[in-house]
Amino acid sequence: MEAAKMILPPNSDNITTVRRLYQVMSTGAGDISGLIAEDLEWWFHGPQNCHHMMKMLTAGASSDFKFEPRSMDTIDDRVIVEGWEGAEMYWVHVWTLKDGVITQFREYFNTWLTVRELRPLTTLWQSHPRDLAKRSFPGLMLAI
């Protein structure tokens, strides 16, 4: 199976920061301390055995899972990153940045989501599987 190519919007400072974070995590070369606030607010939705990002960002912990972003979008001060591996590993990360530093992180694991902004009501995440016939995941909509 051919790997999907990452689709990215034009460069922005926030996307550059988030790209740098994934680069450091994938190569192990570099320091993430200046990218993430010390008092990072963290929210996780998914199976308990899928706390891979927490393991990666927690000193001394390790995870064999590789986060490979497939798409990145921005809404206001947020960078939304989506990725998947095979038929059972879907994830979405929502990184909120302030002054170039990540201050909040929301992780949705094993949920296939895309982002749509409906103004002035609220910002919504709505599931949008590309291959419904082969997937058993239910539709989902979240207000962020």
C-alpha positions, 0 to 999 in steps of 0.5 A: 500500500502506497503511503499518503502524501502530507498536504500542508497549507501555506507556511505559518509560524504555528505550523512551523512550530508543530512541524518541528515538534514532529521532526524532533519526535521522529528523529530524536535530534533536537529539543522540544522544551522550547516548543511546549509550555511547561504547564501544557493542558492535555486532553486525550480521547481514545483507548487507554493503551494508546497514550503514545504521545504522552510516552513520547513527551514524558521524560524517560518514557518511550513508545514504538509508535511513530506519528507521521502526519498526513495532513495539517490545517489551521483554525485561528491559533490551532494546528490540527494534524491528522494521521493514520497507519493501516486500518486500525490506527487513526489519530487527530492532534489539536495543538493550541499555540500562544506566542509560538509555544504550544499551550494546549494539546487535544488528542483523538486516537482511533477516530477519523476526523477532518476539520470544518469551521462554522462561524459564528456558531462554533468550531466543529470537527466532523468525521469524514472517512475517505473509504466508508465501505472498508471502515467500521468507525462511526461518524463523529462531530465535536465542538472545539 
